[in-house]
Amino acid sequence: MRARESLPPPRRLPTWGTCREKPDRGGSRSVAAPFPAREGAAAAPPRPGPDAAARRCRGGRQPMGAEEVGRPVAVTLPGTGARSRGAREPPPPGPWGRSRGWRRRRRSRRAAARGPLLARAAEHPRRPHACRPASPIASMIAAQLLAYYFTELKDDQVKKIDKYLYAMRLSDETLIDIMTRFKKEMKNGLSRDFNPTATVKMLPTFVRSIPDGSEKGDFIALDLGGSSFRILRVQVNHEQNQNVHMESEIYDTPENIVHGSGSQLFDHVAECLGDFMEKKKIKDKKLPVGFTFSFPCRQSKIDEAILITWTKKFKASGVEGMDVVKLLNKAIKKRGDYDANIVAVVNDTVGTMMTCGYDDQQCEVGLIIGTGTNACYMEELRHIDLVEGDEGRMCINTEWGAFGDDGSLEDIRTEFDREIDRGSLNPGKQLFEKMVSGMYLGELVRLILVKMAKEGLLFEGRITPELLTRGKFKTSDVSAIEKNKEGLHNAKEILTRLGVEPSDDDCISVQHVCTIVSFRSANLVAATLGAILNRLRDNKGTPRLRTTVGVDGSLYKTHPQYSRRFHKTLRRLVPDSDVRFLLSESGSGKGAAMVTAVAYRLAEQHRQIEETLAHFRLTKDMLLEVKKRMRAEMDMGLRKQTHEKAVVKMLPSFVRSTPDGTEHGDFLALDLGGTNFRVLLVKIRSGKKRTVEMHNKIYAIPIEIMQGTGEELFDHIVSCISDFLDYMGIKGPRMPLGFTFSFPCKQTSLDAGILITWTKGFKATDCVGHDVATLLRDAIKRREEFDLDVVAVVNDTVGTMMTCAYEEPTCEVGLIVGTGSNACYMEEMKNVEMLEGDEGRMCINMEWGAFGDNGCLDDIRTLYDRLVDEYSLNAGKQRFEKMISGMYLGEIVRNILIDFTKKGFLFRGQISEPLKTRGIFQTKYLSQIESFSRIMHQTVQELSPNCNVSFLLSEDGSGKGAALITAVGVRLREESSS
């Protein structure tokens, strides 16, 4: 029989009113009166409504979550089936408010309907024979008498213990405050700046994924963290409905090993592993090994773990600060009779999460409540300062056992917690763990009992040597005493074993002490887990969290009340979270195997991914070879004899000079090179304060215009110019115009450019082979609204160079790396064989996008480059541009993602419909991942160490450059005419 737990709230509960009979779940009758009413007593007052009566019977609910705390006792008497409730105040007489005489008369009336004989028999009942069982009335009276006795007894003892252990009873307000403190500690542990001094270390585990169901293989798992050492062989076959076959052996870890040297400990582990492999006849195999090492470790990779500090009575010397994987490998090699490949080392909490994650892929929290306590969860990588990278998630081992080591829990620690800490192997450390874990709860109860006995509150002041002996009262005893039915009986047996002769009062008191200590543990763990759940919810940005928590640990599993209390408190503290608790049936050993399986899967995937992406990683020697080939193509383009067959055309731009600062006037500029078309008015002023004032308007070019006829395209351009002139109010005068035309052109003069080929999605007919300046002039004439002086046709690359040269006179190279890619530079006229004259310099438009069209880059082109080229509008052309420019990089990535998904590396092998759509993965997504300019600058410096290169960003684009070229052209034309 167990008297029900009670932790009365700080405020006084309401007293009892009339409580009538009501059936309980087992069909017995619950009454709340010590004695039946005397015959002829006055009837009870009218029965209140069912809700009110139920509330009074239950005695109200506590805000602390200990709904049974302070409520009357329910006692079931053997053989009666009646359960009686006591009360704080004696209730009115009579269990039903009516006399036994009335009840006898009612039976008589019923019997009368069945005949006179039965009626007479009912009026004169026979006395019970000695051999007959007692009447129900007599049994009821006995039950009520006993219930009243136990109620009063329980009530007195509960009040006494509650008052004595008031500091251990934590309100919800206190628990919410603890949640806030722990959340702050988590943030400190994740921060690079605060981690060194943080008590909750938030250690990265380098476990980046939970099982996805595709794991397979044969693995060995080692599980070291308690009084025994377990070795498992785990065989995983995902093709047979995620079948997992396990074989395990348990080996002792003697105290002399646990407290000896590190070499002794790991020699013991290696010896046990050798014995296991011998038994399973796998000594000749080199199987992947996962090592569950249940102590705080700092990791920089998944197969390395530097022990921070021992916990849980382990104290092997020479291990703290060392890599436990190396120590184990050393012990294995010293034996020499087998080999092992330690793939991963994990904490038992991580192992628990991975074990449960194999069955429920929503599991993202691991929790241990056993000999020790800890938790882990999947944190966003962007919040982990100690690990490079921002994308994805990683499991964080909180090591929350050290919560409070900095004094943050001093206000809730009691004298008994401090005494536990002083007598431990690691005073001042793992203070939270010492308040909640199974290693210490039994000892906490013993210390409380000793002090209460010394003060004469228990055992009539008797103290035995057994009661004074550390470790004699175990946490398993706490669990036994708190059992529902036999709890008080167990208490009597356990206390008798300790040499005391407990009274009924003592048994009830000890049971309530156990309740308060274990209840506090459940509440504190609920508070810290609540902080983790709130962080997960915040990370996901969702108003309500749905997740699974994998749980393991002897305290959680074996204590009869712990899990129920813990869950109920958690629901109150985090009402906006729907949490499923999944018990880890196979322990953290299977989890180590699953971590190994995941690591093995990820390692194999990583190998294949690296193998695929290796084609994109060009070594310095390969880049120098590309540089050499480009130089050869440039020479071919500049020479008259080889120019026609050259793919890098090296086109003269007839721009012979950069701005010298004397340019002056108002100029129009057109900028055509993509889906948008820009018209600009550029006002250039010379003198002491050189200024450039610009006004512009952007116009769209519809796809049907881009791929229609040339006449439609240039009519649309002139229509946009007309609108801009009206907008600016300058339609009257004939203005000089520079035309930035960002497509390969062969120029015969500054104001004439013959289109060689369209690029960037343009396909307008009747333009290739024609002078674009003439096509523009013809369109202006067709409109008959205005006239313009087309002074210069320039490439956007040349325009960029001129824009920057206006700010920095040493600028002599222009580079475009955008939707397309190209470069220009100032070449010595003596090297330009296509034009007459050897004096001076001229800007050369390289048109390097066609580099490789002759096959000279086929050895570095990948499968994905070929796919992009094959489905482009100009297959076989502009191959270099398709490898580097913004129009195509996103498409290359999309093809890689599709390939990886087909191989099962991504998205669970499911290719979504959007991913199948060409152009869905835009290049702008890449700009959020990599720093293109930084990589390019570093590479240029490495490949051209003798060149001191500065990069100047063109803020105003090539439109301003076209106006400057026009200004230079006008200036040169005026100089030649004068």
DRENTOR-381851 format. One line per 5 residues: their letters; for each residue z, x, y of C-alpha. Coordinates in steps of 0.05 Angstrom, whole numbers, always signed. Layout:
N
a) Z X Y; ...
//
This chain:
978
mrare) +0 +0 +0; -18 +26 +70; +11 +2 +134; -46 -6 +183; -58 +48 +234
slppp) -37 +33 +304; -45 +70 +369; -18 +21 +422; -51 +25 +490; -16 +50 +551
rrlpt) -8 -22 +575; +35 -74 +540; -1 -122 +493; +9 -197 +502; +64 -228 +459
wgtcr) +48 -274 +402; +41 -349 +406; +33 -398 +349; -10 -369 +294; -34 -419 +242
ekpdr) -61 -406 +173; -131 -379 +171; -170 -354 +110; -184 -280 +108; -246 -248 +78
ggsrs) -214 -244 +9; -195 -318 +7; -121 -304 +15; -80 -336 +70; -56 -300 +132
vaapf) +8 -325 +162; +50 -299 +219; +119 -330 +207; +178 -297 +173; +206 -362 +147
pareg) +179 -432 +131; +204 -489 +173; +262 -529 +147; +246 -597 +121; +249 -648 +175
aaaap) +236 -597 +230; +198 -618 +291; +123 -612 +287; +89 -552 +318; +54 -560 +385
prpgp) -21 -577 +382; -64 -521 +355; -102 -483 +409; -177 -469 +405; -202 -422 +351
daaar) -219 -366 +398; -151 -364 +429; -117 -369 +362; -160 -313 +335; -144 -269 +394
rcrgg) -70 -280 +385; -75 -267 +311; -111 -202 +324; -65 -182 +379; -121 -164 +427
rqpmg) -167 -102 +428; -153 -35 +458; -197 -2 +510; -187 +64 +473; -227 +43 +413
aeevg) -166 +42 +368; -172 -32 +357; -117 -32 +305; -68 +7 +347; -4 -31 +361
rpvav) -26 -93 +323; +20 -127 +271; +20 -105 +199; -20 -140 +145; +14 -135 +77
tlpgt) -15 -159 +11; +35 -175 -42; +16 -160 -114; +2 -222 -154; +4 -270 -95
garsr) -63 -258 -61; -28 -275 +5; -34 -229 +64; +19 -239 +118; +18 -215 +189
garep) +81 -198 +227; +91 -207 +301; +126 -176 +359; +166 -240 +371; +187 -290 +317
pppgp) +137 -347 +315; +157 -421 +312; +185 -443 +245; +139 -466 +190; +74 -433 +170
wgrsr) +33 -495 +185; +79 -533 +233; +94 -588 +181; +151 -597 +130; +147 -590 +55
gwrrr) +167 -664 +50; +106 -685 +89; +63 -644 +44; +95 -676 -18; +82 -745 +10
rrsrr) +9 -727 +23; +1 -706 -49; +33 -772 -71; -16 -813 -31; -74 -776 -64
aaarg) -44 -784 -132; -34 -859 -121; -108 -868 -119; -113 -840 -189; -61 -886 -221
pllar) +12 -906 -223; +31 -855 -275; +7 -797 -234; +41 -825 -173; +108 -830 -208
aaehp) +100 -759 -236; +87 -734 -166; +148 -769 -137; +194 -738 -191; +168 -667 -204
rrpha) +198 -630 -263; +241 -570 -250; +206 -505 -266; +221 -477 -335; +247 -406 -340
crpas) +184 -384 -374; +138 -415 -323; +113 -377 -262; +146 -388 -195; +117 -443 -152
piasm) +67 -425 -97; +120 -445 -45; +169 -394 -73; +116 -339 -74; +98 -355 -3
iaaql) +170 -351 +20; +177 -283 -14; +112 -258 +18; +134 -280 +87; +202 -248 +80
layyf) +171 -182 +58; +118 -185 +112; +171 -197 +165; +211 -137 +140; +150 -91 +141
telkd) +128 -117 +209; +193 -101 +242; +197 -34 +206; +126 -15 +226; +134 -39 +297
dqvkk) +195 +4 +309; +165 +67 +278; +98 +58 +314; +132 +53 +382; +173 +115 +367
idkyl) +113 +157 +346; +68 +131 +403; +120 +151 +454; +130 +219 +422; +56 +236 +416
yamrl) +33 +202 +480; -5 +265 +503; -51 +261 +442; -75 +191 +458; -137 +197 +501
sdetl) -164 +139 +543; -239 +126 +552; -233 +152 +623; -208 +218 +597; -262 +222 +544
idimt) -317 +208 +596; -287 +264 +638; -290 +311 +577; -364 +291 +568; -377 +312 +640
rfkke) -342 +379 +630; -380 +393 +566; -447 +375 +599; -432 +427 +653; -414 +479 +599
mkngl) -481 +465 +564; -519 +477 +629; -482 +542 +641; -497 +565 +570; -572 +552 +579
srdfn) -574 +589 +646; -592 +663 +647; -543 +674 +705; -483 +639 +675; -492 +650 +600
ptatv) -454 +716 +597; -390 +682 +621; -402 +614 +589; -356 +593 +533; -407 +545 +502
kmlpt) -460 +597 +487; -519 +550 +473; -553 +601 +428; -628 +596 +417; -643 +592 +342
fvrsi) -719 +604 +346; -727 +542 +302; -783 +508 +340; -799 +450 +294; -767 +402 +245
pdgse) -802 +391 +178; -866 +351 +184; -874 +336 +110; -928 +388 +97; -879 +442 +74
kgdfi) -888 +468 +4; -867 +528 -37; -811 +561 -77; -752 +586 -36; -682 +614 -43
aldlg) -625 +593 +3; -559 +629 +14; -501 +590 +44; -443 +631 +70; -390 +600 +114
gssfr) -329 +578 +77; -284 +593 +18; -343 +593 -30; -413 +621 -27; -471 +579 -52
ilrvq) -541 +601 -74; -597 +551 -84; -668 +553 -110; -708 +499 -73; -778 +480 -96
vnheq) -816 +436 -47; -881 +400 -64; -907 +357 -7; -964 +330 -50; -915 +292 -94
nqnvh) -884 +247 -42; -843 +303 -11; -810 +321 -77; -753 +372 -71; -723 +403 -134
mesei) -659 +443 -126; -617 +487 -171; -552 +518 -145; -494 +562 -165; -427 +569 -129
ydtpe) -392 +636 -124; -322 +651 -98; -310 +694 -37; -241 +724 -50; -194 +736 +7
nivhg) -197 +811 -1; -273 +806 +10; -266 +760 +70; -215 +805 +103; -245 +871 +78
sgsql) -302 +912 +105; -371 +886 +123; -404 +929 +69; -358 +898 +16; -376 +828 +40
fdhva) -451 +838 +38; -448 +878 -27; -414 +816 -56; -469 +771 -28; -523 +816 -57
eclgd) -487 +818 -125; -483 +742 -127; -556 +736 -108; -576 +785 -163; -535 +745 -214
fmekk) -568 +680 -192; -638 +709 -197; -621 +737 -266; -598 +668 -290; -660 +634 -263
kikdk) -706 +689 -289; -738 +701 -221; -716 +772 -210; -788 +796 -214; -810 +749 -158
klpvg) -803 +763 -84; -787 +694 -59; -776 +676 +14; -701 +672 +29; -666 +629 +80
ftfsf) -595 +651 +99; -546 +600 +125; -494 +642 +162; -444 +594 +193; -416 +638 +248
pcrqs) -435 +647 +321; -496 +693 +325; -544 +714 +379; -617 +712 +358; -679 +741 +389
kidea) -723 +719 +331; -715 +674 +270; -702 +731 +221; -649 +767 +262; -577 +747 +278
ilitw) -526 +789 +315; -456 +765 +298; -417 +749 +362; -349 +735 +330; -319 +715 +264
tkkfk) -288 +645 +256; -258 +604 +199; -211 +659 +173; -267 +710 +163; -249 +778 +190
asgve) -293 +829 +154; -294 +893 +195; -356 +927 +222; -398 +864 +226; -388 +837 +296
gmdvv) -445 +861 +341; -488 +877 +280; -551 +843 +253; -528 +808 +189; -599 +807 +162
kllnk) -602 +882 +165; -534 +888 +132; -556 +842 +75; -622 +878 +66; -585 +944 +63
aikkr) -539 +916 +8; -599 +890 -31; -637 +956 -26; -574 +993 -48; -575 +953 -113
gdyda) -649 +966 -124; -657 +916 -182; -692 +861 -142; -727 +849 -76; -719 +792 -26
nivav) -757 +771 +36; -707 +742 +86; -751 +697 +128; -699 +660 +168; -625 +661 +185
vndtv) -595 +596 +209; -528 +566 +227; -501 +513 +180; -509 +461 +235; -583 +477 +241
gtmmt) -588 +474 +166; -558 +404 +167; -607 +381 +220; -665 +409 +180; -641 +378 +115
cgydd) -637 +309 +147; -701 +322 +187; -739 +328 +122; -720 +256 +106; -722 +228 +177
qqcev) -768 +262 +226; -731 +229 +284; -671 +273 +269; -661 +321 +327; -586 +333 +325
gliig) -544 +368 +273; -468 +358 +269; -415 +391 +226; -345 +361 +223; -310 +398 +167
tgtna) -271 +462 +159; -300 +480 +227; -342 +440 +276; -407 +452 +313; -470 +417 +336
cymee) -542 +434 +349; -600 +396 +380; -673 +403 +401; -676 +427 +473; -736 +430 +518
lrhid) -760 +503 +522; -768 +498 +597; -692 +492 +604; -676 +553 +561; -674 +612 +609
lvegd) -660 +662 +553; -727 +650 +519; -796 +662 +548; -842 +602 +553; -839 +531 +580
egrmc) -877 +490 +529; -848 +456 +467; -777 +453 +442; -727 +497 +406; -663 +482 +368
intew) -601 +504 +406; -538 +521 +368; -484 +499 +418; -425 +535 +385; -381 +482 +416
gafgd) -320 +506 +378; -306 +553 +437; -306 +495 +487; -242 +503 +527; -234 +577 +517
dgsle) -239 +585 +592; -181 +537 +604; -223 +475 +618; -184 +434 +566; -114 +457 +584
dirte) -95 +389 +612; -105 +355 +544; -79 +410 +499; -9 +399 +472; +48 +445 +453
fdrei) +26 +437 +380; -45 +460 +397; -17 +521 +431; +27 +537 +371; -32 +530 +324
drgsl) -72 +578 +368; -15 +630 +371; -11 +632 +295; -86 +636 +283; -129 +697 +267
npgkq) -165 +692 +334; -115 +670 +388; -147 +644 +451; -214 +630 +417; -246 +568 +387
lfekm) -195 +524 +421; -236 +460 +415; -247 +473 +341; -172 +482 +332; -161 +412 +361
vsgmy) -211 +375 +318; -233 +411 +254; -208 +403 +183; -180 +473 +181; -126 +456 +231
lgelv) -111 +380 +228; -63 +387 +169; -26 +444 +203; -23 +404 +268; +11 +347 +231
rlilv) +59 +396 +197; +81 +425 +263; +93 +356 +291; +134 +336 +231; +176 +399 +235
kmake) +193 +387 +308; +209 +314 +298; +254 +332 +239; +290 +384 +281; +302 +331 +333
gllfe) +329 +283 +280; +271 +235 +286; +247 +244 +214; +278 +257 +146; +348 +249 +175
gritp) +340 +318 +205; +328 +352 +138; +279 +411 +139; +257 +445 +75; +226 +514 +64
elltr) +163 +480 +40; +157 +440 +105; +166 +505 +144; +111 +541 +105; +44 +546 +140
gkfkt) -13 +513 +102; +31 +470 +58; +8 +406 +92; -68 +404 +85; -120 +361 +119
sdvsa) -135 +331 +51; -63 +305 +53; -79 +272 +121; -138 +237 +89; -96 +214 +29
ieknk) -41 +186 +74; -90 +147 +116; -122 +110 +58; -122 +35 +64; -83 +13 +3
eglhn) -45 +71 -25; -32 +108 +40; +43 +98 +43; +50 +112 -31; +11 +178 -21
akeil) +55 +195 +38; +117 +187 -4; +88 +232 -59; +65 +286 -11; +130 +288 +28
trlgv) +169 +290 -37; +127 +350 -58; +149 +383 +6; +222 +375 -14; +242 +320 +34
epsdd) +267 +253 +10; +228 +205 +55; +252 +136 +72; +204 +78 +83; +212 +91 +157
dcisv) +192 +164 +147; +129 +146 +108; +106 +98 +162; +121 +149 +216; +83 +205 +181
qhvct) +24 +159 +169; +21 +143 +242; +26 +216 +262; -35 +229 +217; -71 +171 +250
ivsfr) -60 +197 +320; -81 +268 +303; -144 +248 +266; -161 +195 +318; -157 +247 +373
sanlv) -205 +291 +334; -256 +235 +325; -251 +217 +399; -262 +289 +423; -322 +300 +377
aatlg) -351 +234 +401; -344 +257 +474; -380 +324 +462; -435 +291 +421; -442 +239 +475
ailnr) -457 +294 +525; -513 +320 +479; -542 +251 +471; -542 +240 +546; -579 +306 +555
lrdnk) -631 +286 +503; -641 +220 +539; -648 +255 +607; -697 +306 +578; -741 +250 +551
gtprl) -736 +210 +616; -723 +146 +577; -673 +92 +596; -652 +84 +523; -648 +139 +471
rttvg) -666 +127 +398; -650 +186 +354; -620 +207 +288; -560 +254 +279; -554 +292 +214
vdgsl) -481 +299 +194; -444 +343 +144; -373 +367 +135; -313 +351 +90; -272 +317 +145
ykthp) -328 +268 +161; -344 +255 +88; -275 +249 +57; -229 +222 +110; -226 +146 +98
qysrr) -225 +125 +171; -256 +183 +209; -330 +164 +211; -315 +91 +230; -271 +112 +288
fhktl) -319 +166 +310; -380 +119 +310; -343 +65 +348; -319 +112 +402; -388 +141 +410
rrlvp) -419 +73 +419; -371 +59 +475; -382 +126 +509; -459 +124 +505; -478 +50 +504
dsdvr) -550 +66 +523; -564 +105 +459; -584 +77 +391; -560 +130 +342; -571 +132 +267
fllse) -524 +177 +228; -555 +208 +167; -508 +241 +118; -531 +308 +92; -524 +299 +17
sgsgk) -549 +368 -2; -511 +408 +50; -536 +462 +96; -562 +504 +38; -622 +458 +29
gaamv) -629 +461 +105; -635 +537 +102; -691 +528 +51; -724 +477 +96; -719 +523 +156
tavay) -750 +577 +112; -804 +528 +90; -818 +509 +162; -818 +582 +183; -863 +599 +125
rlaeq) -910 +542 +144; -909 +561 +217; -919 +634 +199; -980 +617 +157; -1007 +571 +211
hrqie) -993 +625 +262; -1031 +675 +220; -1091 +630 +215; -1088 +612 +289; -1083 +685 +308
etlah) -1141 +700 +263; -1182 +647 +299; -1161 +667 +369; -1169 +741 +355; -1243 +733 +371
frltk) -1224 +715 +443; -1180 +776 +451; -1224 +832 +476; -1197 +903 +473; -1205 +953 +529
dmlle) -1260 +988 +489; -1297 +923 +479; -1292 +907 +553; -1317 +976 +572; -1377 +963 +526
vkkrm) -1390 +897 +561; -1386 +934 +627; -1437 +985 +602; -1485 +930 +580; -1479 +894 +647
raemd) -1496 +958 +683; -1559 +966 +640; -1580 +894 +656; -1569 +906 +730; -1615 +966 +729
mglrk) -1668 +925 +693; -1664 +871 +745; -1670 +920 +803; -1730 +957 +774; -1800 +929 +788
qthek) -1826 +943 +718; -1770 +909 +680; -1751 +855 +730; -1791 +800 +697; -1758 +806 +629
avvkm) -1689 +820 +656; -1638 +764 +646; -1594 +787 +703; -1645 +776 +758; -1613 +816 +815
lpsfv) -1647 +774 +868; -1654 +801 +939; -1621 +754 +990; -1652 +785 +1052; -1583 +788 +1082
rstpd) -1583 +858 +1110; -1519 +858 +1150; -1450 +828 +1152; -1423 +797 +1217; -1407 +848 +1271
gtehg) -1366 +802 +1316; -1419 +788 +1369; -1444 +723 +1336; -1439 +663 +1382; -1462 +590 +1382
dflal) -1461 +523 +1346; -1491 +520 +1276; -1501 +469 +1221; -1486 +488 +1149; -1503 +452 +1084
dlggt) -1465 +468 +1020; -1497 +443 +955; -1473 +469 +888; -1436 +413 +851; -1425 +339 +848
nfrvl) -1402 +339 +921; -1445 +359 +980; -1415 +383 +1045; -1444 +383 +1116; -1409 +426 +1168
lvkir) -1412 +439 +1243; -1389 +511 +1256; -1374 +533 +1326; -1370 +609 +1331; -1342 +642 +1393
sgkkr) -1344 +717 +1406; -1306 +760 +1455; -1235 +785 +1456; -1210 +725 +1417; -1261 +710 +1364
tvemh) -1255 +640 +1338; -1290 +597 +1287; -1281 +522 +1293; -1306 +478 +1237; -1318 +404 +1226
nkiya) -1342 +378 +1159; -1354 +316 +1118; -1361 +311 +1043; -1412 +267 +1008; -1419 +250 +934
ipiei) -1483 +262 +895; -1490 +209 +841; -1510 +233 +772; -1575 +193 +776; -1594 +232 +839
mqgtg) -1575 +299 +806; -1620 +285 +747; -1674 +244 +783; -1734 +270 +823; -1732 +326 +874
eelfd) -1756 +279 +929; -1697 +232 +915; -1648 +291 +916; -1672 +320 +983; -1678 +251 +1015
hivsc) -1606 +239 +997; -1586 +306 +1028; -1623 +289 +1093; -1590 +220 +1094; -1522 +254 +1090
isdfl) -1542 +302 +1146; -1564 +242 +1189; -1497 +208 +1178; -1459 +271 +1197; -1499 +281 +1261
dymgi) -1484 +209 +1281; -1411 +220 +1263; -1408 +282 +1307; -1453 +254 +1362; -1501 +313 +1361
kgprm) -1566 +283 +1337; -1607 +303 +1397; -1616 +379 +1401; -1651 +420 +1348; -1597 +461 +1317
plgft) -1600 +524 +1273; -1582 +510 +1201; -1559 +552 +1142; -1568 +523 +1072; -1519 +545 +1018
fsfpc) -1559 +531 +955; -1517 +552 +895; -1572 +558 +843; -1615 +617 +821; -1670 +628 +873
kqtsl) -1721 +682 +884; -1723 +693 +959; -1784 +719 +995; -1748 +718 +1062; -1682 +697 +1092
dagil) -1707 +626 +1103; -1746 +617 +1038; -1718 +611 +968; -1758 +591 +905; -1715 +556 +854
itwtk) -1717 +592 +787; -1676 +543 +745; -1625 +488 +753; -1553 +499 +729; -1487 +461 +732
gfkat) -1515 +395 +707; -1572 +388 +758; -1639 +368 +729; -1680 +341 +789; -1754 +345 +774
dcvgh) -1809 +379 +816; -1761 +430 +844; -1764 +491 +798; -1815 +540 +825; -1814 +509 +895
dvatl) -1784 +534 +960; -1721 +494 +972; -1724 +506 +1047; -1793 +474 +1049; -1768 +416 +1007
lrdai) -1713 +405 +1058; -1760 +410 +1118; -1807 +359 +1085; -1749 +310 +1074; -1729 +318 +1148
krree) -1800 +301 +1169; -1801 +240 +1124; -1739 +213 +1158; -1768 +224 +1228; -1700 +219 +1262
fdldv) -1683 +291 +1280; -1707 +362 +1271; -1669 +424 +1248; -1684 +500 +1250; -1674 +523 +1178
vavvn) -1655 +596 +1190; -1626 +618 +1124; -1623 +597 +1051; -1564 +631 +1017; -1528 +630 +951
dtvgt) -1455 +607 +952; -1434 +677 +929; -1468 +708 +989; -1436 +656 +1033; -1367 +674 +1005
mmtca) -1379 +748 +1019; -1400 +733 +1091; -1340 +688 +1103; -1292 +743 +1081; -1332 +798 +1117
yeept) -1321 +761 +1183; -1245 +772 +1172; -1249 +839 +1136; -1310 +883 +1154; -1302 +926 +1091
cevgl) -1318 +866 +1047; -1383 +881 +1009; -1377 +840 +945; -1376 +765 +936; -1349 +732 +873
ivgtg) -1349 +660 +850; -1307 +639 +790; -1305 +563 +792; -1348 +508 +763; -1400 +563 +754
snacy) -1395 +638 +762; -1436 +691 +800; -1429 +754 +841; -1466 +789 +897; -1458 +857 +930
meemk) -1490 +901 +983; -1540 +946 +948; -1576 +1007 +977; -1648 +989 +994; -1673 +1051 +958
nveml) -1651 +1020 +893; -1684 +952 +906; -1754 +966 +879; -1777 +893 +889; -1778 +903 +965
egdeg) -1810 +954 +1011; -1768 +1003 +1049; -1712 +1051 +1032; -1668 +1046 +1094; -1605 +1006 +1099
rmcin) -1574 +957 +1051; -1586 +887 +1027; -1542 +836 +993; -1564 +825 +920; -1551 +759 +886
mewga) -1539 +780 +814; -1543 +711 +780; -1501 +740 +725; -1490 +673 +692; -1552 +688 +649
fgdng) -1522 +753 +623; -1527 +749 +548; -1586 +702 +545; -1624 +758 +510; -1572 +762 +455
clddi) -1536 +824 +481; -1468 +787 +478; -1476 +754 +410; -1425 +801 +378; -1370 +774 +423
rtlyd) -1391 +701 +425; -1348 +657 +382; -1363 +595 +340; -1335 +553 +397; -1380 +586 +449
rlvde) -1440 +568 +406; -1416 +496 +398; -1409 +488 +474; -1478 +519 +485; -1510 +476 +432
yslna) -1488 +411 +464; -1500 +432 +537; -1558 +409 +581; -1590 +478 +580; -1578 +504 +510
gkqrf) -1592 +579 +504; -1586 +592 +578; -1529 +615 +624; -1491 +639 +562; -1444 +685 +601
ekmis) -1428 +629 +650; -1411 +583 +591; -1361 +634 +565; -1323 +642 +631; -1334 +586 +681
gmylg) -1292 +525 +696; -1346 +477 +674; -1340 +500 +601; -1270 +529 +589; -1238 +461 +578
eivrn) -1293 +443 +529; -1282 +508 +490; -1208 +491 +485; -1223 +420 +462; -1266 +446 +405
ilidf) -1210 +494 +385; -1160 +437 +384; -1205 +395 +341; -1213 +453 +292; -1138 +465 +289
tkkgf) -1124 +391 +279; -1173 +388 +221; -1134 +446 +189; -1069 +408 +199; -1040 +455 +251
lfrgq) -1036 +403 +306; -1022 +329 +315; -1005 +319 +241; -1078 +328 +225; -1099 +265 +262
isepl) -1157 +273 +311; -1150 +220 +365; -1209 +184 +394; -1198 +214 +464; -1199 +284 +434
ktrgi) -1268 +269 +406; -1294 +255 +476; -1332 +312 +509; -1303 +334 +575; -1235 +300 +563
fqtky) -1198 +367 +565; -1209 +391 +636; -1205 +463 +658; -1152 +445 +709; -1103 +437 +651
lsqie) -1112 +511 +636; -1095 +530 +707; -1026 +501 +695; -1016 +548 +635; -1045 +615 +653
sfsri) -1051 +657 +716; -1126 +672 +717; -1126 +714 +780; -1068 +759 +758; -1102 +775 +692
mhqtv) -1168 +788 +725; -1139 +835 +777; -1102 +875 +723; -1165 +881 +680; -1208 +904 +739
qelsp) -1157 +958 +754; -1156 +981 +681; -1232 +983 +674; -1246 +1015 +742; -1187 +1063 +754
ncnvs) -1226 +1103 +807; -1237 +1042 +851; -1186 +1017 +901; -1202 +943 +903; -1171 +889 +946
fllse) -1184 +815 +934; -1190 +769 +994; -1190 +695 +981; -1244 +655 +1018; -1204 +600 +1049
dgsgk) -1263 +565 +1084; -1314 +568 +1027; -1386 +586 +1027; -1406 +534 +1080; -1375 +576 +1135
gaali) -1412 +636 +1104; -1478 +600 +1110; -1464 +587 +1184; -1446 +661 +1194; -1510 +683 +1159
tavgv) -1548 +636 +1204; -1512 +666 +1264; -1530 +736 +1241; -1601 +714 +1228; -1607 +683 +1297
rlree) -1577 +746 +1328; -1625 +792 +1290; -1684 +746 +1307; -1667 +749 +1381; -1658 +825 +1378
sss) -1727 +834 +1345; -1761 +788 +1394; -1731 +824 +1454
//
